[in-house]
């Protein structure tokens, strides 16, 4: 619905991270003044707006993606997935000349192919836009424009706007790589664990 994309509309924000980095991510998020509602394997959840998503994307170092919840719904079958996704007024959200991609994580007995769930989600979005505007946006696997994340577990589904696109740790990603580099988000957690506060010179003898 139109209110889903209101910058002042508060909803669940899921911030994902690498394995065992949840504690460091929570510390970063709380350091920015947010209250963490829950922490679980692979991420933490807060309540906030799209403005907050922009701020989190700018400042977080141990995070992967910042996901803004658009809709959660009961979902038993692919047809229910299609119906619920198609109820969002996508024509007011996505320009017809935009490119979109769907990222899926599925754990339900209703379906055993995550690609099919992604296809149903994509079809629901582009069919709705086609029905309302007569034009159909492009879609594919590239995460360089609009990215949506679908989580479907048992009989519940969550659809998020991925406000990061590619992983935050991939910014300016390894243009001159060295042997066995450490992922940037993990490196940030290691520096945090040392207690370094930025007030003294920092020497990294393993930077290559």
C-alpha positions as YAML, in Angstrom:
chain: A
units: angstrom
residues:
- id: 1
  name: UNK
  ca: [0.00, 0.00, 0.00]
- id: 2
  name: UNK
  ca: [1.09, 3.56, -0.50]
- id: 3
  name: UNK
  ca: [1.83, 4.09, 3.17]
- id: 4
  name: UNK
  ca: [4.46, 1.35, 3.08]
- id: 5
  name: UNK
  ca: [6.88, 3.70, 1.33]
- id: 6
  name: UNK
  ca: [6.15, 6.76, 3.47]
- id: 7
  name: UNK
  ca: [9.49, 7.95, 4.85]
- id: 8
  name: UNK
  ca: [7.75, 8.61, 8.17]
- id: 9
  name: UNK
  ca: [6.14, 5.17, 8.39]
- id: 10
  name: UNK
  ca: [7.80, 3.03, 11.04]
- id: 11
  name: UNK
  ca: [8.09, -0.69, 10.43]
- id: 12
  name: UNK
  ca: [10.43, -3.56, 11.23]
- id: 13
  name: UNK
  ca: [13.97, -3.13, 9.92]
- id: 14
  name: UNK
  ca: [15.98, -6.34, 9.67]
- id: 15
  name: UNK
  ca: [19.74, -5.79, 9.60]
- id: 16
  name: UNK
  ca: [21.65, -8.87, 8.48]
- id: 17
  name: UNK
  ca: [25.25, -9.83, 9.21]
- id: 18
  name: UNK
  ca: [27.71, -12.69, 8.95]
- id: 19
  name: UNK
  ca: [27.79, -15.67, 11.34]
- id: 20
  name: UNK
  ca: [28.77, -14.80, 14.94]
- id: 21
  name: UNK
  ca: [28.80, -11.05, 14.24]
- id: 22
  name: UNK
  ca: [25.40, -10.38, 15.81]
- id: 23
  name: UNK
  ca: [26.89, -9.07, 19.07]
- id: 24
  name: UNK
  ca: [29.09, -6.56, 17.24]
- id: 25
  name: UNK
  ca: [26.26, -5.49, 14.96]
- id: 26
  name: UNK
  ca: [23.96, -4.96, 17.94]
- id: 27
  name: UNK
  ca: [26.62, -2.81, 19.59]
- id: 28
  name: UNK
  ca: [26.94, -0.69, 16.46]
- id: 29
  name: UNK
  ca: [23.18, -0.28, 16.10]
- id: 30
  name: UNK
  ca: [22.73, 0.68, 19.76]
- id: 31
  name: UNK
  ca: [25.69, 3.04, 19.46]
- id: 32
  name: UNK
  ca: [23.71, 4.91, 16.81]
- id: 33
  name: UNK
  ca: [20.87, 5.36, 19.31]
- id: 34
  name: UNK
  ca: [18.49, 2.59, 18.23]
- id: 35
  name: UNK
  ca: [16.74, 0.03, 20.43]
- id: 36
  name: UNK
  ca: [17.26, -3.55, 19.27]
- id: 37
  name: UNK
  ca: [13.96, -5.42, 19.48]
- id: 38
  name: UNK
  ca: [15.48, -8.84, 18.88]
- id: 39
  name: UNK
  ca: [18.76, -10.48, 17.97]
- id: 40
  name: UNK
  ca: [18.97, -13.84, 16.24]
- id: 41
  name: UNK
  ca: [21.28, -15.86, 14.04]
- id: 42
  name: UNK
  ca: [22.32, -13.68, 11.14]
- id: 43
  name: UNK
  ca: [20.93, -10.33, 12.21]
- id: 44
  name: UNK
  ca: [19.08, -7.97, 14.51]
- id: 45
  name: UNK
  ca: [15.71, -6.21, 14.27]
- id: 46
  name: UNK
  ca: [14.73, -2.66, 15.14]
- id: 47
  name: UNK
  ca: [11.78, -0.39, 14.39]
- id: 48
  name: UNK
  ca: [12.36, 2.57, 12.10]
- id: 49
  name: UNK
  ca: [11.72, 4.46, 8.88]
- id: 50
  name: UNK
  ca: [13.36, 4.59, 5.46]
- id: 51
  name: UNK
  ca: [15.30, 7.59, 6.76]
- id: 52
  name: UNK
  ca: [16.72, 5.30, 9.43]
- id: 53
  name: UNK
  ca: [17.64, 2.76, 6.75]
- id: 54
  name: UNK
  ca: [19.68, 5.41, 4.95]
- id: 55
  name: UNK
  ca: [21.48, 6.31, 8.17]
- id: 56
  name: UNK
  ca: [22.20, 2.66, 8.97]
- id: 57
  name: UNK
  ca: [23.56, 2.01, 5.49]
- id: 58
  name: UNK
  ca: [25.88, 4.97, 5.86]
- id: 59
  name: UNK
  ca: [27.32, 4.15, 9.29]
- id: 60
  name: UNK
  ca: [27.26, 0.38, 9.87]
- id: 61
  name: UNK
  ca: [30.48, -1.57, 9.31]
- id: 62
  name: UNK
  ca: [29.61, -5.10, 10.45]
- id: 63
  name: UNK
  ca: [26.27, -5.35, 8.61]
- id: 64
  name: UNK
  ca: [25.47, -7.05, 5.31]
- id: 65
  name: UNK
  ca: [22.08, -5.57, 4.36]
- id: 66
  name: UNK
  ca: [19.45, -3.24, 5.79]
- id: 67
  name: UNK
  ca: [15.97, -4.59, 4.98]
- id: 68
  name: UNK
  ca: [12.78, -2.52, 5.32]
- id: 69
  name: UNK
  ca: [9.65, -4.63, 5.91]
- id: 70
  name: UNK
  ca: [6.93, -4.00, 3.34]
- id: 71
  name: UNK
  ca: [4.51, -6.76, 4.23]
- id: 72
  name: UNK
  ca: [4.19, -9.93, 6.29]
- id: 73
  name: UNK
  ca: [1.44, -12.43, 5.68]
- id: 74
  name: UNK
  ca: [0.25, -16.00, 6.10]
- id: 75
  name: UNK
  ca: [1.34, -18.09, 3.15]
- id: 76
  name: UNK
  ca: [0.64, -21.77, 2.57]
- id: 77
  name: UNK
  ca: [0.91, -22.03, -1.21]
- id: 78
  name: UNK
  ca: [2.60, -20.18, -4.11]
- id: 79
  name: UNK
  ca: [-0.77, -18.79, -5.20]
- id: 80
  name: UNK
  ca: [-1.16, -17.12, -1.79]
- id: 81
  name: UNK
  ca: [2.31, -15.66, -2.19]
- id: 82
  name: UNK
  ca: [1.37, -14.21, -5.57]
- id: 83
  name: UNK
  ca: [-1.91, -12.79, -4.26]
- id: 84
  name: UNK
  ca: [-0.44, -11.08, -1.20]
- id: 85
  name: UNK
  ca: [2.47, -9.55, -3.09]
- id: 86
  name: UNK
  ca: [0.14, -8.31, -5.84]
- id: 87
  name: UNK
  ca: [-1.98, -6.41, -3.28]
- id: 88
  name: UNK
  ca: [0.78, -3.82, -2.78]
- id: 89
  name: UNK
  ca: [0.35, -0.76, -5.00]
- id: 90
  name: UNK
  ca: [3.62, -1.30, -6.84]
- id: 91
  name: UNK
  ca: [2.66, 1.17, -9.56]
- id: 92
  name: UNK
  ca: [3.07, 3.95, -6.99]
- id: 93
  name: UNK
  ca: [6.45, 2.61, -5.83]
- id: 94
  name: UNK
  ca: [8.38, 1.31, -8.85]
- id: 95
  name: UNK
  ca: [8.87, 3.37, -12.04]
- id: 96
  name: UNK
  ca: [7.92, 1.38, -15.15]
- id: 97
  name: UNK
  ca: [11.43, 1.81, -16.57]
- id: 98
  name: UNK
  ca: [13.10, 0.46, -13.42]
- id: 99
  name: UNK
  ca: [15.02, -2.82, -13.05]
- id: 100
  name: UNK
  ca: [14.25, -5.07, -10.10]
- id: 101
  name: UNK
  ca: [15.52, -8.32, -8.64]
- id: 102
  name: UNK
  ca: [14.26, -10.74, -6.00]
- id: 103
  name: UNK
  ca: [16.35, -12.52, -3.36]
- id: 104
  name: UNK
  ca: [14.63, -15.48, -1.69]
- id: 105
  name: UNK
  ca: [15.14, -17.66, 1.36]
- id: 106
  name: UNK
  ca: [12.54, -20.41, 1.59]
- id: 107
  name: UNK
  ca: [11.99, -23.10, 4.25]
- id: 108
  name: UNK
  ca: [8.50, -24.48, 3.82]
- id: 109
  name: UNK
  ca: [7.06, -27.86, 2.79]
- id: 110
  name: UNK
  ca: [4.90, -26.04, 0.23]
- id: 111
  name: UNK
  ca: [7.81, -25.51, -2.14]
- id: 112
  name: UNK
  ca: [11.28, -26.94, -2.67]
- id: 113
  name: UNK
  ca: [12.63, -24.49, -5.24]
- id: 114
  name: UNK
  ca: [13.57, -21.01, -4.04]
- id: 115
  name: UNK
  ca: [13.83, -19.85, -7.65]
- id: 116
  name: UNK
  ca: [10.12, -20.60, -8.12]
- id: 117
  name: UNK
  ca: [9.22, -18.51, -5.08]
- id: 118
  name: UNK
  ca: [11.30, -15.67, -6.49]
- id: 119
  name: UNK
  ca: [9.60, -16.01, -9.86]
- id: 120
  name: UNK
  ca: [6.12, -15.86, -8.29]
- id: 121
  name: UNK
  ca: [7.12, -12.76, -6.32]
- id: 122
  name: UNK
  ca: [8.55, -11.07, -9.41]
- id: 123
  name: UNK
  ca: [5.48, -11.98, -11.48]
- id: 124
  name: UNK
  ca: [3.14, -10.54, -8.85]
- id: 125
  name: UNK
  ca: [5.02, -7.24, -8.90]
- id: 126
  name: UNK
  ca: [5.41, -6.80, -12.65]
- id: 127
  name: UNK
  ca: [1.91, -8.12, -13.44]
- id: 128
  name: UNK
  ca: [0.41, -5.56, -11.06]
- id: 129
  name: UNK
  ca: [2.40, -2.73, -12.67]
- id: 130
  name: UNK
  ca: [1.48, -3.98, -16.15]
- id: 131
  name: UNK
  ca: [-2.19, -4.12, -15.21]
- id: 132
  name: UNK
  ca: [-2.21, -0.58, -13.82]
- id: 133
  name: UNK
  ca: [0.12, 1.19, -16.27]
- id: 134
  name: UNK
  ca: [0.26, -0.92, -19.41]
- id: 135
  name: UNK
  ca: [4.04, -1.18, -19.08]
- id: 136
  name: UNK
  ca: [6.28, -3.82, -17.55]
- id: 137
  name: UNK
  ca: [9.55, -3.13, -15.68]
- id: 138
  name: UNK
  ca: [12.61, -5.25, -16.37]
- id: 139
  name: UNK
  ca: [13.82, -7.84, -13.89]
- id: 140
  name: UNK
  ca: [16.78, -10.16, -13.43]
- id: 141
  name: UNK
  ca: [19.55, -11.29, -11.08]
- id: 142
  name: UNK
  ca: [21.66, -8.13, -10.89]
- id: 143
  name: UNK
  ca: [21.42, -6.34, -7.53]
- id: 144
  name: UNK
  ca: [22.32, -2.89, -8.81]
- id: 145
  name: UNK
  ca: [18.88, -1.27, -8.72]
- id: 146
  name: UNK
  ca: [15.74, -2.22, -6.78]
- id: 147
  name: UNK
  ca: [16.20, -5.37, -4.70]
- id: 148
  name: UNK
  ca: [13.48, -7.14, -2.71]
- id: 149
  name: UNK
  ca: [14.06, -9.95, -0.19]
- id: 150
  name: UNK
  ca: [11.48, -12.65, 0.40]
- id: 151
  name: UNK
  ca: [11.66, -14.86, 3.50]
- id: 152
  name: UNK
  ca: [9.16, -17.71, 3.58]
- id: 153
  name: UNK
  ca: [9.23, -20.03, 6.60]
- id: 154
  name: UNK
  ca: [6.54, -22.67, 7.15]
- id: 155
  name: UNK
  ca: [3.24, -20.76, 6.81]
- id: 156
  name: UNK
  ca: [4.57, -17.19, 7.19]
- id: 157
  name: UNK
  ca: [6.21, -14.88, 4.66]
- id: 158
  name: UNK
  ca: [7.97, -11.52, 4.92]
- id: 159
  name: UNK
  ca: [8.71, -9.21, 2.00]
- id: 160
  name: UNK
  ca: [11.41, -6.57, 2.44]
- id: 161
  name: UNK
  ca: [12.82, -3.72, 0.42]
- id: 162
  name: UNK
  ca: [16.58, -4.25, 0.44]
- id: 163
  name: UNK
  ca: [17.83, -0.69, 0.93]
- id: 164
  name: UNK
  ca: [21.47, -1.79, 0.56]
- id: 165
  name: UNK
  ca: [21.32, -3.76, -2.67]
- id: 166
  name: UNK
  ca: [24.65, -5.53, -2.66]
- id: 167
  name: UNK
  ca: [26.24, -6.36, 0.69]
- id: 168
  name: UNK
  ca: [27.59, -3.32, 2.50]
- id: 169
  name: UNK
  ca: [30.88, -5.17, 2.94]
- id: 170
  name: UNK
  ca: [31.23, -5.21, -0.85]
- id: 171
  name: UNK
  ca: [31.50, -1.41, -1.20]
- id: 172
  name: UNK
  ca: [34.59, -0.57, -3.29]
- id: 173
  name: UNK
  ca: [35.08, -4.31, -3.24]
- id: 174
  name: UNK
  ca: [38.62, -5.67, -3.50]
- id: 175
  name: UNK
  ca: [39.86, -3.79, -6.52]
- id: 176
  name: UNK
  ca: [43.40, -4.92, -5.68]
- id: 177
  name: UNK
  ca: [42.88, -8.21, -3.78]
- id: 178
  name: UNK
  ca: [45.58, -10.03, -1.81]
- id: 179
  name: UNK
  ca: [45.92, -13.69, -0.90]
- id: 180
  name: UNK
  ca: [43.16, -14.91, 1.47]
- id: 181
  name: UNK
  ca: [41.67, -11.49, 2.30]
- id: 182
  name: UNK
  ca: [39.38, -11.09, 5.32]
- id: 183
  name: UNK
  ca: [35.83, -9.96, 4.60]
- id: 184
  name: UNK
  ca: [35.49, -6.28, 5.47]
- id: 185
  name: UNK
  ca: [32.62, -6.73, 7.94]
- id: 186
  name: UNK
  ca: [34.60, -9.39, 9.83]
- id: 187
  name: UNK
  ca: [37.66, -7.13, 9.86]
- id: 188
  name: UNK
  ca: [35.54, -4.35, 11.37]
- id: 189
  name: UNK
  ca: [34.40, -6.73, 14.12]
- id: 190
  name: UNK
  ca: [38.00, -7.73, 14.84]
- id: 191
  name: UNK
  ca: [39.02, -4.08, 15.20]
- id: 192
  name: UNK
  ca: [36.03, -3.49, 17.48]
- id: 193
  name: UNK
  ca: [37.06, -6.45, 19.66]
- id: 194
  name: UNK
  ca: [40.48, -4.87, 20.24]
- id: 195
  name: UNK
  ca: [38.82, -1.88, 21.89]
- id: 196
  name: UNK
  ca: [40.39, 0.57, 19.45]
- id: 197
  name: UNK
  ca: [38.57, 3.92, 19.73]
- id: 198
  name: UNK
  ca: [40.27, 5.94, 16.99]
- id: 199
  name: UNK
  ca: [42.17, 8.27, 19.32]
- id: 200
  name: UNK
  ca: [45.62, 6.83, 18.51]
- id: 201
  name: UNK
  ca: [47.46, 5.82, 15.37]
- id: 202
  name: UNK
  ca: [46.48, 2.41, 14.05]
- id: 203
  name: UNK
  ca: [49.08, 0.13, 12.44]
- id: 204
  name: UNK
  ca: [47.98, -2.98, 10.56]
- id: 205
  name: UNK
  ca: [51.07, -5.09, 9.77]
- id: 206
  name: UNK
  ca: [48.94, -7.54, 7.76]
- id: 207
  name: UNK
  ca: [47.36, -5.05, 5.36]
- id: 208
  name: UNK
  ca: [49.56, -6.19, 2.48]
...
